[in-house]
């Protein structure tokens, strides 16, 4: 019984500072990741119709979607730590 209480207390000592740290960084991470994803999508759809040779259209789309996925994972981690 005491072992379980010690585990819960240790988890709280790790969880709360991590939650506060990630929560403070959330506006910055949200702004940067959203901006990168939006700029990547806009650049891809701007250059694609112009037919620029050797333009990495699929790579640009993939990176933009990947940045969006990283942002979703960051928010999921915050929600998990908030429980």
Secondary structure, DSSP 8 states (H G I E B T S, - for coil): -HHHHHHHHHHHHHHHHHHHHHHHHHHHHHHHHHHHHHHHHHHHHHHHTTT-TT--HHHHHHHHHHHHHHHHHHHHHHHHHH-
